[in-house]
Amino acid sequence: AEAAAAAQEAQGRLARLEQLRGRWVRVQAVQSKVEASARRLAGVDRAQALCKEAAEIQQRLQRLEGFTQRIARWKQSMRQVRAALVAAEQQAQQAMEAYRQALAEAGRCPTCGQPVDPDSVTLHLGEAV
């Protein structure tokens, strides 16, 4: 009778252990699913962060492209200004030479009436400027 009671008790313990083992297996399966979901969610979070970062980089690139275009326009404007300055300097030199020739041909300064000779042309040109 004692042996039968001990066997029955052992069988009851074994049944409870089997139940606990079954629960443990189910809990581990659920835990595995939760961990897999967490990994996927972490991947989604990382993907969202990368998308946000990519959008920010694209905005920076667009701003840089705008700056580059502005710089190119400014450089073109500077080339045009330099060309206009060179042309203006050439015109001023041509006008000064024409005035010098006119003074030499006239023989007299139109502003002071003094005779103009090759030595005094420079002096009269300085007064005109």
DSSP file with accessible surface (Angstrom, degrees, kcal/mol):
  #  RESIDUE AA STRUCTURE BP1 BP2  ACC     N-H-->O    O-->H-N    N-H-->O    O-->H-N    TCO  KAPPA ALPHA  PHI   PSI    X-CA   Y-CA   Z-CA
    1    1 A A     >        0   0  120      0, 0.0     4,-2.3     0, 0.0     5,-0.2   0.000 360.0 360.0 360.0 -39.9    0.0    0.0    0.0
    2    2 A E  H  >  +     0   0  178      2,-0.2     4,-2.6     1,-0.2     5,-0.2   0.893 360.0  48.9 -64.8 -41.2    2.9    2.3    0.8
    3    3 A A  H  > S+     0   0   78      2,-0.2     4,-2.6     1,-0.2    -1,-0.2   0.897 110.7  50.8 -66.3 -37.7    4.5    1.6   -2.5
    4    4 A A  H  > S+     0   0   65      2,-0.2     4,-2.5     1,-0.2    -2,-0.2   0.920 111.4  47.8 -66.4 -40.5    1.3    2.1   -4.3
    5    5 A A  H  X S+     0   0   55     -4,-2.3     4,-2.8     2,-0.2    -2,-0.2   0.921 113.1  48.1 -66.2 -41.3    0.8    5.5   -2.6
    6    6 A A  H  X S+     0   0   57     -4,-2.6     4,-2.8     2,-0.2    -2,-0.2   0.913 112.6  49.1 -65.7 -39.3    4.5    6.5   -3.4
    7    7 A A  H  X S+     0   0   59     -4,-2.6     4,-2.6     2,-0.2    -2,-0.2   0.913 111.9  48.1 -66.6 -41.0    4.1    5.4   -7.0
    8    8 A Q  H  X S+     0   0  140     -4,-2.5     4,-2.4     2,-0.2    -2,-0.2   0.911 112.4  49.0 -64.9 -42.6    0.8    7.4   -7.3
    9    9 A E  H  X S+     0   0  109     -4,-2.8     4,-2.6     2,-0.2    -2,-0.2   0.926 112.3  48.1 -62.7 -43.4    2.5   10.4   -5.7
   10   10 A A  H  X S+     0   0   55     -4,-2.8     4,-2.6     1,-0.2    -2,-0.2   0.904 110.6  51.8 -63.3 -39.4    5.5   10.1   -8.1
   11   11 A Q  H  X S+     0   0  137     -4,-2.6     4,-2.4     2,-0.2    -1,-0.2   0.902 109.4  50.0 -65.0 -39.1    3.1    9.8  -11.0
   12   12 A G  H  X S+     0   0   28     -4,-2.4     4,-2.5     2,-0.2    -2,-0.2   0.921 111.5  48.3 -63.5 -43.1    1.3   13.0   -9.9
   13   13 A R  H  X S+     0   0  134     -4,-2.6     4,-2.9     2,-0.2    -2,-0.2   0.912 110.6  51.3 -62.5 -41.8    4.6   14.8   -9.6
   14   14 A L  H  X S+     0   0  100     -4,-2.6     4,-2.6     1,-0.2    -2,-0.2   0.918 109.4  50.1 -62.7 -39.7    5.5   13.5  -13.1
   15   15 A A  H  X S+     0   0   57     -4,-2.4     4,-2.4     2,-0.2    -1,-0.2   0.922 112.2  47.4 -64.4 -43.6    2.2   14.7  -14.5
   16   16 A R  H  X S+     0   0  140     -4,-2.5     4,-2.9     2,-0.2    -2,-0.2   0.914 112.3  50.1 -64.8 -39.9    2.8   18.2  -12.9
   17   17 A L  H  X S+     0   0  107     -4,-2.9     4,-2.9     2,-0.2    -2,-0.2   0.904 109.8  50.5 -62.9 -40.9    6.3   18.3  -14.2
   18   18 A E  H  X S+     0   0   96     -4,-2.6     4,-2.4     2,-0.2    -2,-0.2   0.910 111.4  48.9 -62.8 -40.8    5.1   17.3  -17.7
   19   19 A Q  H  X S+     0   0  123     -4,-2.4     4,-2.6     2,-0.2    -2,-0.2   0.935 112.7  47.3 -62.0 -46.8    2.5   20.2  -17.4
   20   20 A L  H  X S+     0   0   96     -4,-2.9     4,-2.9     2,-0.2    -2,-0.2   0.905 111.0  51.3 -62.2 -41.0    5.2   22.6  -16.4
   21   21 A R  H  X S+     0   0  144     -4,-2.9     4,-2.6     2,-0.2    -1,-0.2   0.928 110.0  50.2 -62.6 -41.2    7.5   21.4  -19.2
   22   22 A G  H  X S+     0   0   21     -4,-2.4     4,-2.3     1,-0.2    -2,-0.2   0.923 111.9  47.2 -62.0 -44.7    4.7   22.0  -21.7
   23   23 A R  H  X S+     0   0  139     -4,-2.6     4,-3.1     2,-0.2    -1,-0.2   0.910 110.9  52.7 -61.2 -43.1    4.1   25.5  -20.3
   24   24 A W  H  X S+     0   0  144     -4,-2.9     4,-2.7     1,-0.2    -2,-0.2   0.920 109.1  49.0 -59.5 -43.3    7.8   26.1  -20.4
   25   25 A V  H  X S+     0   0   72     -4,-2.6     4,-2.3     2,-0.2    -1,-0.2   0.928 113.3  46.8 -62.9 -44.0    8.0   25.1  -24.1
   26   26 A R  H  X S+     0   0  150     -4,-2.3     4,-2.7     2,-0.2    -2,-0.2   0.921 112.2  50.3 -64.7 -41.6    5.0   27.3  -24.9
   27   27 A V  H  X S+     0   0   81     -4,-3.1     4,-3.0     1,-0.2    -2,-0.2   0.924 111.3  48.7 -62.7 -42.0    6.5   30.3  -23.0
   28   28 A Q  H  X S+     0   0   87     -4,-2.7     4,-2.6    -5,-0.2    -1,-0.2   0.896 110.4  51.1 -65.5 -37.9    9.8   29.8  -24.8
   29   29 A A  H  X S+     0   0   48     -4,-2.3     4,-2.2     2,-0.2    -2,-0.2   0.936 112.6  45.8 -63.5 -44.8    8.0   29.7  -28.2
   30   30 A V  H  X S+     0   0   88     -4,-2.7     4,-2.9     1,-0.2    -2,-0.2   0.929 112.1  51.7 -63.3 -42.8    6.1   32.9  -27.3
   31   31 A Q  H  X S+     0   0   94     -4,-3.0     4,-2.9     1,-0.2    -2,-0.2   0.914 108.3  51.4 -61.1 -41.0    9.4   34.5  -26.1
   32   32 A S  H  X S+     0   0   68     -4,-2.6     4,-2.6     2,-0.2    -1,-0.2   0.921 111.1  47.9 -61.9 -42.9   11.1   33.5  -29.4
   33   33 A K  H  X S+     0   0  150     -4,-2.2     4,-2.8     2,-0.2    -2,-0.2   0.918 112.0  49.6 -63.5 -42.3    8.2   35.1  -31.4
   34   34 A V  H  X S+     0   0   89     -4,-2.9     4,-2.7     2,-0.2    -2,-0.2   0.931 112.0  48.0 -63.0 -43.5    8.4   38.3  -29.2
   35   35 A E  H  X S+     0   0   87     -4,-2.9     4,-2.5     2,-0.2    -2,-0.2   0.913 111.8  49.7 -63.7 -41.1   12.2   38.5  -29.7
   36   36 A A  H  X S+     0   0   23     -4,-2.6     4,-2.5     2,-0.2    -2,-0.2   0.927 112.1  48.0 -63.3 -43.2   11.8   38.0  -33.5
   37   37 A S  H  X S+     0   0   46     -4,-2.8     4,-3.0     1,-0.2    -2,-0.2   0.911 110.5  51.9 -62.2 -41.4    9.1   40.7  -33.6
   38   38 A A  H  X S+     0   0   53     -4,-2.7     4,-2.7     2,-0.2    -2,-0.2   0.910 109.4  49.9 -62.7 -40.5   11.4   43.0  -31.5
   39   39 A R  H  X S+     0   0  162     -4,-2.5     4,-2.3     2,-0.2    -2,-0.2   0.924 112.1  47.6 -63.8 -42.2   14.2   42.4  -34.0
   40   40 A R  H  X S+     0   0  158     -4,-2.5     4,-2.4     2,-0.2    -2,-0.2   0.929 112.7  48.8 -63.9 -43.2   11.9   43.2  -36.9
   41   41 A L  H  X S+     0   0  108     -4,-3.0     4,-3.2     2,-0.2    -2,-0.2   0.902 109.3  52.3 -63.6 -38.8   10.7   46.3  -35.1
   42   42 A A  H  X S+     0   0   57     -4,-2.7     4,-2.7     1,-0.2    -1,-0.2   0.911 109.7  50.2 -62.8 -39.0   14.3   47.3  -34.4
   43   43 A G  H  X S+     0   0   42     -4,-2.3     4,-2.7     2,-0.2    -2,-0.2   0.906 110.9  48.6 -63.4 -40.7   15.0   46.9  -38.1
   44   44 A V  H  X S+     0   0   69     -4,-2.4     4,-3.0     2,-0.2    -2,-0.2   0.933 111.4  49.6 -64.8 -44.6   11.9   49.0  -38.9
   45   45 A D  H  X S+     0   0   98     -4,-3.2     4,-2.5     2,-0.2    -2,-0.2   0.926 112.7  47.3 -59.8 -44.2   13.1   51.7  -36.5
   46   46 A R  H  X S+     0   0  143     -4,-2.7     4,-2.7     2,-0.2    -2,-0.2   0.913 111.8  50.6 -64.1 -41.1   16.6   51.6  -38.1
   47   47 A A  H  X S+     0   0   48     -4,-2.7     4,-2.6     2,-0.2    -2,-0.2   0.915 110.6  49.2 -63.6 -41.5   15.0   51.8  -41.5
   48   48 A Q  H  X S+     0   0  120     -4,-3.0     4,-2.5     2,-0.2    -2,-0.2   0.924 111.3  49.3 -63.4 -41.5   12.9   54.8  -40.5
   49   49 A A  H  X S+     0   0   43     -4,-2.5     4,-2.6     1,-0.2    -2,-0.2   0.921 111.8  48.9 -63.1 -41.6   16.0   56.5  -39.0
   50   50 A L  H  X S+     0   0   80     -4,-2.7     4,-2.8     2,-0.2    -2,-0.2   0.899 110.5  50.8 -65.4 -39.5   17.9   55.9  -42.2
   51   51 A C  H  X S+     0   0   89     -4,-2.6     4,-2.4     2,-0.2    -2,-0.2   0.924 111.7  47.6 -63.4 -43.1   15.1   57.2  -44.3
   52   52 A K  H  X S+     0   0  139     -4,-2.5     4,-2.3     2,-0.2    -2,-0.2   0.928 113.1  48.3 -63.0 -44.2   15.0   60.4  -42.2
   53   53 A E  H  X S+     0   0   94     -4,-2.6     4,-2.6     1,-0.2    -2,-0.2   0.910 110.6  51.5 -63.3 -40.8   18.7   60.7  -42.5
   54   54 A A  H  X S+     0   0   57     -4,-2.8     4,-2.5     1,-0.2    -1,-0.2   0.903 109.2  50.4 -63.6 -40.0   18.6   60.3  -46.2
   55   55 A A  H  X S+     0   0   46     -4,-2.4     4,-2.3     2,-0.2    -1,-0.2   0.919 110.9  49.1 -64.5 -40.5   15.9   63.0  -46.5
   56   56 A E  H  X S+     0   0   72     -4,-2.3     4,-2.4     2,-0.2    -2,-0.2   0.916 111.3  49.5 -64.8 -41.3   18.0   65.3  -44.5
   57   57 A I  H  X S+     0   0   72     -4,-2.6     4,-2.7     1,-0.2    -2,-0.2   0.917 109.4  52.3 -63.5 -41.1   21.1   64.6  -46.7
   58   58 A Q  H  X S+     0   0  115     -4,-2.5     4,-2.4     2,-0.2    -1,-0.2   0.918 109.1  49.8 -62.4 -41.0   19.0   65.2  -49.8
   59   59 A Q  H  X S+     0   0  107     -4,-2.3     4,-2.4     1,-0.2    -1,-0.2   0.925 111.1  49.3 -63.3 -42.2   17.9   68.6  -48.4
   60   60 A R  H  X S+     0   0  132     -4,-2.4     4,-2.8     1,-0.2    -2,-0.2   0.916 110.4  50.8 -62.0 -42.8   21.5   69.5  -47.7
   61   61 A L  H  X S+     0   0  104     -4,-2.7     4,-2.6     2,-0.2    -1,-0.2   0.896 109.3  50.8 -62.4 -39.2   22.5   68.5  -51.2
   62   62 A Q  H  X S+     0   0  114     -4,-2.4     4,-2.3     2,-0.2    -1,-0.2   0.918 111.3  48.0 -64.9 -41.0   19.7   70.6  -52.7
   63   63 A R  H  X S+     0   0  137     -4,-2.4     4,-2.6     2,-0.2    -2,-0.2   0.927 112.3  49.2 -63.7 -42.7   20.9   73.6  -50.6
   64   64 A L  H  X S+     0   0   98     -4,-2.8     4,-2.8     2,-0.2    -2,-0.2   0.893 109.4  52.1 -63.3 -38.7   24.5   73.0  -51.7
   65   65 A E  H  X S+     0   0  116     -4,-2.6     4,-2.5     2,-0.2    -1,-0.2   0.915 109.3  50.2 -63.4 -40.5   23.4   72.7  -55.3
   66   66 A G  H  X S+     0   0   23     -4,-2.3     4,-2.4     2,-0.2    -2,-0.2   0.926 111.4  48.1 -61.9 -43.1   21.6   76.1  -54.9
   67   67 A F  H  X S+     0   0   97     -4,-2.6     4,-2.8     1,-0.2    -2,-0.2   0.915 110.7  51.7 -63.1 -41.7   24.8   77.6  -53.4
   68   68 A T  H  X S+     0   0   93     -4,-2.8     4,-2.5     1,-0.2    -2,-0.2   0.915 109.9  48.8 -62.2 -41.8   26.8   76.2  -56.3
   69   69 A Q  H  X S+     0   0   97     -4,-2.5     4,-2.3     2,-0.2    -1,-0.2   0.911 111.5  49.6 -65.1 -41.2   24.5   77.7  -58.8
   70   70 A R  H  X S+     0   0  113     -4,-2.4     4,-2.7     2,-0.2    -2,-0.2   0.926 110.7  49.8 -62.3 -43.9   24.6   81.0  -57.1
   71   71 A I  H  X S+     0   0   77     -4,-2.8     4,-2.8     1,-0.2    -2,-0.2   0.916 109.6  51.5 -61.3 -41.9   28.4   80.9  -57.0
   72   72 A A  H  X S+     0   0   54     -4,-2.5     4,-2.3     1,-0.2    -1,-0.2   0.912 111.0  47.9 -62.1 -41.0   28.5   80.0  -60.7
   73   73 A R  H  X S+     0   0  138     -4,-2.3     4,-2.7     2,-0.2    -2,-0.2   0.912 111.8  49.9 -65.4 -40.8   26.2   83.0  -61.5
   74   74 A W  H  X S+     0   0  159     -4,-2.7     4,-2.8     2,-0.2    -2,-0.2   0.915 110.3  50.2 -64.3 -41.4   28.4   85.3  -59.3
   75   75 A K  H  X S+     0   0  126     -4,-2.8     4,-2.4     2,-0.2    -1,-0.2   0.920 111.1  49.0 -62.0 -42.6   31.5   84.1  -61.1
   76   76 A Q  H  X S+     0   0   83     -4,-2.3     4,-2.4     2,-0.2    -2,-0.2   0.924 111.6  49.4 -62.4 -43.0   29.9   84.8  -64.5
   77   77 A S  H  X S+     0   0   57     -4,-2.7     4,-2.8     1,-0.2    -2,-0.2   0.911 109.9  51.2 -62.2 -41.6   28.9   88.2  -63.3
   78   78 A M  H  X S+     0   0   91     -4,-2.8     4,-2.9     2,-0.2    -1,-0.2   0.906 109.0  50.8 -63.5 -40.3   32.4   88.9  -62.1
   79   79 A R  H  X S+     0   0  130     -4,-2.4     4,-2.6     2,-0.2    -1,-0.2   0.925 111.9  47.8 -62.2 -41.4   33.8   87.8  -65.6
   80   80 A Q  H  X S+     0   0  110     -4,-2.4     4,-2.6     2,-0.2    -2,-0.2   0.916 112.2  48.8 -65.8 -41.0   31.3   90.2  -67.2
   81   81 A V  H  X S+     0   0   88     -4,-2.8     4,-2.7     2,-0.2    -2,-0.2   0.928 112.2  48.7 -64.4 -43.9   32.3   93.0  -64.8
   82   82 A R  H  X S+     0   0  153     -4,-2.9     4,-2.7     2,-0.2    -2,-0.2   0.917 112.0  48.8 -61.2 -44.1   36.0   92.4  -65.5
   83   83 A A  H  X S+     0   0   61     -4,-2.6     4,-2.6     2,-0.2    -1,-0.2   0.917 112.4  48.3 -62.3 -42.2   35.4   92.4  -69.2
   84   84 A A  H  X S+     0   0   61     -4,-2.6     4,-2.8     2,-0.2    -2,-0.2   0.894 111.4  50.9 -65.4 -38.0   33.4   95.6  -69.0
   85   85 A L  H  X S+     0   0   96     -4,-2.7     4,-2.8     2,-0.2    -2,-0.2   0.931 110.4  48.2 -64.8 -44.5   36.2   97.2  -66.9
   86   86 A V  H  X S+     0   0   72     -4,-2.7     4,-2.5     2,-0.2    -2,-0.2   0.934 113.3  48.1 -61.1 -44.1   38.8   96.2  -69.4
   87   87 A A  H  X S+     0   0   40     -4,-2.6     4,-2.6     1,-0.2    -2,-0.2   0.920 111.8  49.6 -63.2 -41.3   36.7   97.6  -72.2
   88   88 A A  H  X S+     0   0   49     -4,-2.8     4,-2.6     1,-0.2    -2,-0.2   0.907 110.7  49.9 -65.2 -40.4   36.1  100.8  -70.3
   89   89 A E  H  X S+     0   0  106     -4,-2.8     4,-2.5     2,-0.2    -1,-0.2   0.915 111.3  49.1 -63.5 -41.3   39.8  101.2  -69.6
   90   90 A Q  H  X S+     0   0  104     -4,-2.5     4,-2.7     2,-0.2    -2,-0.2   0.924 111.9  48.5 -64.1 -42.2   40.6  100.7  -73.3
   91   91 A Q  H  X S+     0   0  127     -4,-2.6     4,-3.0     2,-0.2    -2,-0.2   0.908 111.0  50.8 -64.4 -39.5   38.0  103.3  -74.2
   92   92 A A  H  X S+     0   0   61     -4,-2.6     4,-2.7     2,-0.2    -2,-0.2   0.919 111.7  47.5 -64.6 -42.0   39.4  105.7  -71.7
   93   93 A Q  H  X S+     0   0  140     -4,-2.5     4,-2.6     2,-0.2    -2,-0.2   0.915 113.0  48.6 -64.8 -41.3   42.9  105.2  -73.1
   94   94 A Q  H  X S+     0   0  132     -4,-2.7     4,-2.8     2,-0.2    -2,-0.2   0.919 112.6  48.3 -64.4 -41.4   41.6  105.6  -76.6
   95   95 A A  H  X S+     0   0   62     -4,-3.0     4,-2.7     2,-0.2    -2,-0.2   0.913 111.6  49.8 -65.6 -40.3   39.7  108.8  -75.6
   96   96 A M  H  X S+     0   0   70     -4,-2.7     4,-2.7     2,-0.2    -2,-0.2   0.915 112.2  48.0 -64.3 -41.0   42.8  110.1  -73.9
   97   97 A E  H  X S+     0   0   78     -4,-2.6     4,-2.7     2,-0.2    -2,-0.2   0.919 111.7  49.7 -66.4 -40.0   44.9  109.4  -76.9
   98   98 A A  H  X S+     0   0   55     -4,-2.8     4,-2.7     1,-0.2    -2,-0.2   0.919 112.0  48.3 -64.5 -39.9   42.3  111.1  -79.2
   99   99 A Y  H  X S+     0   0   67     -4,-2.7     4,-2.8     2,-0.2    -2,-0.2   0.911 110.6  51.4 -66.1 -41.2   42.3  114.1  -76.9
  100  100 A R  H  X S+     0   0   91     -4,-2.7     4,-2.7     2,-0.2    -2,-0.2   0.940 112.0  46.6 -60.2 -44.4   46.1  114.2  -76.9
  101  101 A Q  H  X S+     0   0   93     -4,-2.7     4,-2.8     1,-0.2    -2,-0.2   0.918 111.8  50.9 -64.8 -41.0   46.1  114.2  -80.7
  102  102 A A  H  X S+     0   0   50     -4,-2.7     4,-2.8     2,-0.2     5,-0.2   0.910 111.3  48.4 -63.4 -40.8   43.4  116.8  -80.8
  103  103 A L  H  X S+     0   0    3     -4,-2.8     4,-2.4     2,-0.2     5,-0.2   0.926 112.4  48.8 -62.5 -44.1   45.5  119.0  -78.4
  104  104 A A  H  < S+     0   0   54     -4,-2.7    -2,-0.2     1,-0.2    -1,-0.2   0.909 114.7  44.9 -64.1 -40.2   48.6  118.5  -80.5
  105  105 A E  H  < S+     0   0  162     -4,-2.8    -2,-0.2     1,-0.2    -1,-0.2   0.893 114.6  47.8 -71.3 -38.8   46.7  119.3  -83.7
  106  106 A A  H  < S-     0   0   73     -4,-2.8    -2,-0.2    -5,-0.2    -1,-0.2   0.838  90.9-150.8 -71.1 -34.2   45.0  122.4  -82.3
  107  107 A G     <  +     0   0   27     -4,-2.4     9,-2.8    -5,-0.2     2,-0.4   0.371  68.0  75.8  80.8  -9.7   48.2  123.7  -80.8
  108  108 A R  B    S-A  115   0A 145      7,-0.3    -1,-0.1    -5,-0.2    -2,-0.1  -0.991  84.1-114.2-135.0 148.1   46.3  125.4  -78.0
  109  109 A C     >  -     0   0    3      5,-2.6     4,-2.2    -2,-0.4     5,-0.0  -0.627  19.9-146.2 -79.0 129.1   44.7  124.1  -74.8
  110  110 A P  T  4 S+     0   0   96      0, 0.0    -1,-0.1     0, 0.0    -7,-0.0   0.746  95.7  45.6 -70.4 -20.4   40.9  124.6  -74.9
  111  111 A T  T  4 S+     0   0  100      3,-0.1    -2,-0.0     1,-0.1    13,-0.0   0.865 130.4  16.3 -90.3 -38.0   40.6  125.3  -71.2
  112  112 A C  T  4 S-     0   0   58      2,-0.1    -1,-0.1    12,-0.0    12,-0.0   0.556  89.3-131.7-113.5 -10.9   43.5  127.7  -70.6
  113  113 A G     <  +     0   0   37     -4,-2.2     3,-0.1     1,-0.2     0, 0.0   0.480  56.9 141.5  76.5   1.1   44.3  128.9  -74.1
  114  114 A Q        -     0   0  115      1,-0.1    -5,-2.6    -6,-0.1    -1,-0.2  -0.402  61.9 -95.0 -73.4 151.1   48.1  128.3  -73.7
  115  115 A P  B     -A  108   0A  75      0, 0.0     2,-0.5     0, 0.0    -7,-0.3  -0.384  37.8-139.8 -63.4 144.5   50.1  126.9  -76.6
  116  116 A V        +     0   0   16     -9,-2.8     5,-0.0   -13,-0.2     0, 0.0  -0.945  26.4 170.0-112.2 122.4   50.5  123.1  -76.5
  117  117 A D    >>  -     0   0   81     -2,-0.5     4,-1.3     1,-0.0     3,-0.8  -0.780  52.5 -91.4-120.5 171.7   53.8  121.6  -77.4
  118  118 A P  T 34 S+     0   0  115      0, 0.0     4,-0.5     0, 0.0     3,-0.2   0.845 125.8  51.0 -55.7 -31.3   55.0  118.0  -77.0
  119  119 A D  T 34 S+     0   0  147      1,-0.2     4,-0.4     2,-0.1     3,-0.2   0.834 113.8  42.5 -75.4 -31.5   56.4  118.7  -73.5
  120  120 A S  T <> S+     0   0   21     -3,-0.8     4,-2.3     1,-0.2     5,-0.2   0.514  88.7  88.4 -95.0  -3.9   53.3  120.4  -72.2
  121  121 A V  H  X S+     0   0    8     -4,-1.3     4,-2.7     1,-0.2     5,-0.2   0.938  88.7  51.2 -58.2 -44.5   50.7  117.9  -73.6
  122  122 A T  H  > S+     0   0  107     -4,-0.5     4,-2.2     1,-0.2    -1,-0.2   0.904 109.4  50.5 -60.9 -42.2   51.0  115.8  -70.4
  123  123 A L  H  > S+     0   0  111     -4,-0.4     4,-1.6     1,-0.2    -1,-0.2   0.945 112.9  45.5 -61.2 -46.2   50.4  118.8  -68.2
  124  124 A H  H  X S+     0   0    9     -4,-2.3     4,-1.7     1,-0.2    -2,-0.2   0.862 110.3  54.1 -69.2 -34.0   47.3  119.8  -70.2
  125  125 A L  H  X S+     0   0   23     -4,-2.7     4,-1.5    -5,-0.2    -1,-0.2   0.898 106.4  53.1 -64.4 -40.4   46.0  116.2  -70.2
  126  126 A G  H  < S+     0   0   53     -4,-2.2    -2,-0.2     1,-0.2    -1,-0.2   0.884 108.1  50.0 -62.3 -37.0   46.4  116.1  -66.4
  127  127 A E  H  < S+     0   0  108     -4,-1.6    -1,-0.2     1,-0.2    -2,-0.2   0.869 108.4  53.2 -68.9 -33.9   44.3  119.3  -66.1
  128  128 A A  H  <        0   0   51     -4,-1.7    -1,-0.2    -5,-0.1    -2,-0.2   0.811 360.0 360.0 -71.5 -29.5   41.6  117.8  -68.3
  129  129 A V     <        0   0  130     -4,-1.5    -2,-0.1    -5,-0.1    -3,-0.1   0.796 360.0 360.0 -85.9 360.0   41.3  114.7  -66.2
